[in-house]
């Protein structure tokens, strides 16, 4: 995944870049019935300031490309979404099975075990993500060379 940004400030290896909001598709500016396009038109000119480390020689105002490797992007998304959801589903399934076996209220036990294991999945995903050094700064900065 790549995103165009502009350098705002450079202090040694620390840089601040402005990332413009991306539109949903190429037709957003043309379609007045598209909700995403209308929101982007209202917020035009606004962006997000991101602070990064880079050893490139950059100047304020210079365009750069922020790049997240595709496999890292997928891995971070799986840790953030799949582990809690998978934990919830497995807990709900286990709760249903135990409730049927022990003649307990199915809804209550499935809900309690689903929420508990979903929470454990969330904590596991967070720990796993924070222990991965690549997730501290998933972007790497590439200098854009003007074409002549």
Buried (B, 14 or more C-beta within 10 A) or exposed (E): EEBEBBBBEBEEEEBBBBBBEEBEEEEBEEEEEBEEBEBBEEEEEEBEEBEBEBEBEBEEEBBBBBBBEEEBEEBBEBBBEEBBEBBBBBBBBBBBBBBEEEEEEBEEBBBBBBBBBBBBBBEBBBEBBEEBEBBEEBBBBEEEEEEE
